[in-house]
Amino acid sequence: MPKVTFLPHESVCPEGKTIEVSSDKSLCEQALEQGIEIEHACDMSCACTTCHVIIKKGFNSLSELSEREEDLLDRAWGLQPTSRLSCQVYVGDEDLVVELPKYSINQVKENH
């Protein structure tokens, strides 16, 4: 099973964390299941940008962005060329290194 390493983030995972993932659930779903509280204000329906992540390693192994995801990413804080919405990322066979942006456009943190 591929591994995803989340780099340290001040409030979400201060020490960073590496998790094993499968290809049958989104990166956001699997991170949440393993205690990494990624924001997901739209309940992972690709309608906001609160689950924005930056793929530091393994970006080219992911499927291409949909037009909808690409349009939404234009509104994300801290957009990078390797930005994705974690609710739309399904990990293939390659390990990933992921950075969580310092901020999101969400004014209030959701308690899911």
Buried (B, 14 or more C-beta within 10 A) or exposed (E): EBBBBBEEBEEBBEEBBEBEBEEEBBBBBBBBEBEBBBBBBBEBEBEBBBBBBBBBBBBEBBEEBEEEBEEBBEEBEEBBEBBBBBBBBBBEEEBBBBBBBEEBEBEEEEEE
